[in-house]
């Protein structure tokens, strides 16, 4: 859901609001809490790495 919300934020630039960005951040926070229970997978680039990347992108966007 975090990636879907992020994609909506990027794609619908005419109707996007800060609330859309906040939704992506909330979904990401919930996802990370669940993924942290399982821990990092053996492969680099797994779900937690993707979550880290998305969090960095969201933080960059918040600074604008």
PAVEX-946202 format. One record per residue: residue number from 1; residue in three letters; x, y negated, z negated of N, C-alpha, C in turn; chain. Coordinates in Angstrom, 2 decimals. Layout:
BEGIN
     n   res       npx       npy       npz      capx      capy      capz       cpx       cpy       cpz   chain
   NUM   ALA         X         Y         Z         X         Y         Z         X         Y         Z       A
...
// end
This chain:
BEGIN
     n   res       npx       npy       npz      capx      capy      capz       cpx       cpy       cpz   chain
     1   UNK      0.82      1.19      0.00      0.00      0.00      0.00      0.87     -1.25      0.00       A
     2   UNK      2.01     -1.19     -0.66      2.89     -2.36     -0.71      3.36     -2.73      0.70       A
     3   UNK      3.72     -1.73      1.49      4.18     -2.00      2.85      3.04     -2.53      3.72       A
     4   UNK      1.85     -2.02      3.52      0.68     -2.50      4.28      0.42     -3.96      3.95       A
     5   UNK      0.44     -4.29      2.67      0.22     -5.68      2.26      1.33     -6.60      2.79       A
     6   UNK      2.56     -6.13      2.77      3.69     -6.91      3.30      3.52     -7.14      4.79       A
     7   UNK      3.15     -6.08      5.53      2.95     -6.22      6.97      1.82     -7.20      7.28       A
     8   UNK      0.75     -7.15      6.50     -0.34     -8.11      6.69      0.16     -9.52      6.45       A
     9   UNK      0.94     -9.70      5.42      1.49    -11.02      5.10      2.30    -11.56      6.27       A
    10   UNK      3.10    -10.70      6.88      3.95    -11.14      8.00      3.17    -11.34      9.29       A
    11   UNK      2.19    -10.49      9.53      1.50    -10.50     10.82      0.44    -11.58     10.93       A
    12   UNK     -0.35    -11.75      9.91     -1.47    -12.71      9.95     -1.04    -14.06      9.41       A
    13   UNK     -0.08    -14.69     10.07      0.50    -15.93      9.55     -0.50    -17.07      9.45       A
    14   UNK     -1.54    -17.07     10.27     -2.52    -18.16     10.22     -3.45    -18.04      9.01       A
    15   UNK     -3.65    -16.85      8.53     -4.58    -16.65      7.41     -3.89    -16.20      6.13       A
    16   UNK     -2.57    -16.07      6.17     -1.83    -15.57      5.02     -1.78    -16.60      3.91       A
    17   UNK     -1.89    -16.09      2.68     -1.77    -16.95      1.50     -0.72    -16.36      0.55       A
    18   UNK     -0.37    -17.12     -0.45      0.55    -16.61     -1.48     -0.07    -15.43     -2.22       A
    19   UNK     -1.38    -15.38     -2.27     -2.05    -14.24     -2.92     -1.75    -12.94     -2.18       A
    20   UNK     -1.62    -13.01     -0.86     -1.27    -11.82     -0.08      0.12    -11.34     -0.45       A
    21   UNK      1.03    -12.27     -0.62      2.39    -11.91     -1.04      2.38    -11.33     -2.45       A
    22   UNK      1.59    -11.92     -3.31      1.48    -11.42     -4.68      0.89    -10.01     -4.70       A
    23   UNK     -0.07     -9.74     -3.81     -0.65     -8.39     -3.72      0.43     -7.37     -3.36       A
    24   UNK      1.27     -7.72     -2.40      2.36     -6.81     -2.01      3.27     -6.54     -3.19       A
    25   UNK      3.56     -7.58     -3.96      4.44     -7.43     -5.12      3.80     -6.55     -6.19       A
    26   UNK      2.52     -6.71     -6.41      1.81     -5.89     -7.40      1.80     -4.42     -6.98       A
    27   UNK      1.46     -4.16     -5.72      1.47     -2.78     -5.23      2.87     -2.18     -5.35       A
    28   UNK      3.87     -2.97     -5.04      5.25     -2.48     -5.13      5.62     -2.16     -6.57       A
    29   UNK      5.22     -2.99     -7.49      5.50     -2.76     -8.92      4.88     -1.44     -9.38       A
    30   UNK      3.64     -1.21     -9.00      2.96      0.03     -9.38      3.66      1.24     -8.74       A
    31   UNK      4.00      1.11     -7.46      4.69      2.20     -6.76      6.01      2.53     -7.42       A
    32   UNK      6.76      1.50     -7.79      8.07      1.72     -8.41      7.92      2.45     -9.75       A
    33   UNK      6.89      2.10    -10.50      6.68      2.77    -11.79      6.45      4.26    -11.57       A
    34   UNK      5.71      4.61    -10.55      5.45      6.02    -10.26      6.73      6.69     -9.76       A
    35   UNK      7.42      6.05     -8.81      8.63      6.64     -8.24      9.75      6.78     -9.27       A
    36   UNK      9.80      5.87    -10.23     10.83      5.95    -11.27     10.70      7.22    -12.10       A
    37   UNK      9.48      7.75    -12.21      9.27      9.00    -12.95      9.99     10.14    -12.24       A
    38   UNK      9.93     10.14    -10.91     10.56     11.20    -10.12     12.05     10.98     -9.92       A
    39   UNK     12.48      9.74     -9.96     13.89      9.43     -9.76     14.26      9.37     -8.29       A
    40   UNK     15.51      9.06     -8.04     16.00      8.96     -6.67     16.07     10.34     -6.03       A
    41   UNK     15.71     10.38     -4.78     15.82     11.63     -4.04     17.25     11.80     -3.58       A
    42   UNK     17.59     12.99     -3.12     18.95     13.28     -2.71     19.43     12.45     -1.52       A
    43   UNK     18.52     12.13     -0.63     18.89     11.38      0.57     18.96      9.89      0.26       A
    44   UNK     20.00      9.25      0.83     20.00      7.79      0.73     18.92      7.26      1.66       A
    45   UNK     18.38      6.14      1.30     17.30      5.58      2.11     15.94      6.14      1.75       A
    46   UNK     15.85      6.81      0.61     14.58      7.37      0.16     13.61      6.29     -0.30       A
    47   UNK     12.49      6.70     -0.87     11.45      5.75     -1.26     11.92      4.66     -2.23       A
    48   UNK     12.78      5.00     -3.19     13.24      3.95     -4.11     14.15      2.95     -3.41       A
    49   UNK     14.95      3.41     -2.47     15.77      2.49     -1.69     14.90      1.57     -0.84       A
    50   UNK     13.86      2.14     -0.26     12.93      1.32      0.53     12.22      0.30     -0.36       A
    51   UNK     11.87      0.70     -1.56     11.23     -0.22     -2.51     12.19     -1.35     -2.87       A
    52   UNK     13.46     -1.03     -3.07     14.47     -2.07     -3.37     14.57     -3.07     -2.23       A
    53   UNK     14.57     -2.56     -1.01     14.65     -3.43      0.17     13.43     -4.33      0.26       A
    54   UNK     12.26     -3.76      0.07     11.03     -4.54      0.14     10.99     -5.59     -0.97       A
    55   UNK     11.43     -5.24     -2.16     11.47     -6.20     -3.25     12.38     -7.38     -2.91       A
    56   UNK     13.52     -7.09     -2.29     14.42     -8.16     -1.88     13.77     -9.08     -0.86       A
    57   UNK     13.04     -8.51      0.08     12.34     -9.32      1.09     11.26    -10.18      0.46       A
    58   UNK     10.52     -9.61     -0.47      9.46    -10.36     -1.15     10.08    -11.51     -1.95       A
    59   UNK     11.16    -11.25     -2.65     11.81    -12.31     -3.43     12.32    -13.43     -2.54       A
    60   UNK     12.87    -13.06     -1.39     13.32    -14.08     -0.42     12.16    -14.96      0.00       A
    61   UNK     11.04    -14.33      0.31      9.87    -15.06      0.77      9.32    -15.96     -0.33       A
    62   UNK      9.40    -15.53     -1.57      8.91    -16.33     -2.70      9.73    -17.61     -2.86       A
    63   UNK     10.99    -17.56     -2.44     11.86    -18.73     -2.59     11.56    -19.82     -1.56       A
    64   UNK     10.82    -19.48     -0.52     10.51    -20.45      0.54      9.48    -21.43      0.10       A
// end
